[in-house]
Amino acid sequence: MSYATIAAIPILLWVGSQPLAGAAMLAAVVGLLVGVRRAHRLVRCVHECRALTFDLGGEVRITVAQHPTDDPS
């Protein structure tokens, strides 16, 4: 038996006895995974593009960028 199987047994028993809490936990885990993936994509984009753009709908777009400086410090 693997450690994942051993850990899954009490979790499955808990979800079986508390289905509403189990569904809430599943939704929270899925939301967390989606948020982490989006944050990783955002960090990668900012790192590559050196800018961050927010679309506020319609024709409004805000771009935050840092231009390189000639300051030797």
C-alpha positions in Angstrom: 0.0 0.0 0.0 1.2 3.4 -0.8 1.1 6.4 1.5 -1.6 8.0 -0.6 -3.8 5.0 -0.2 -3.3 5.0 3.6 -4.1 8.7 3.8 -7.1 8.4 1.5 -8.9 5.9 3.8 -9.6 8.3 6.7 -10.4 11.1 4.2 -12.9 8.9 2.5 -14.5 7.9 5.8 -14.7 11.6 6.8 -16.3 12.5 3.4 -18.7 9.6 3.7 -19.9 10.8 7.1 -19.8 14.6 6.3 -20.7 14.9 2.6 -21.4 18.6 2.6 -18.1 19.4 4.3 -16.4 17.0 1.8 -18.0 18.8 -1.1 -16.9 22.2 0.3 -13.3 20.8 0.8 -13.3 19.5 -2.8 -14.5 22.9 -4.1 -11.8 24.7 -2.1 -9.0 22.4 -3.3 -10.1 22.9 -7.0 -10.3 26.6 -6.5 -6.9 26.7 -4.9 -5.4 24.7 -7.8 -7.0 27.0 -10.4 -5.8 30.0 -8.5 -2.2 28.7 -8.3 -2.1 27.9 -12.0 -3.4 31.4 -12.9 -0.9 33.1 -10.5 1.9 31.1 -12.0 0.9 32.1 -15.5 0.6 35.7 -14.4 4.1 35.7 -12.9 5.6 34.1 -16.0 3.9 36.7 -18.2 5.2 39.6 -16.1 8.7 38.1 -16.0 8.8 37.7 -19.8 6.9 40.9 -20.9 8.1 43.2 -18.1 4.5 44.6 -18.0 1.1 43.9 -16.5 -2.0 44.8 -18.3 -5.5 45.0 -16.8 -8.5 45.1 -19.1 -11.3 46.9 -17.4 -13.9 46.2 -20.1 -14.7 48.0 -23.3 -12.0 50.3 -24.3 -10.2 50.8 -21.0 -6.9 49.1 -20.5 -4.3 49.9 -17.7 -0.7 48.8 -18.3 1.9 48.9 -15.5 5.4 48.5 -16.8 8.9 49.2 -15.4 11.3 50.7 -18.0 15.0 50.0 -17.6 17.0 52.9 -16.1 20.5 53.9 -16.7 21.1 54.2 -12.9 24.2 52.1 -12.1 23.1 51.3 -8.6 
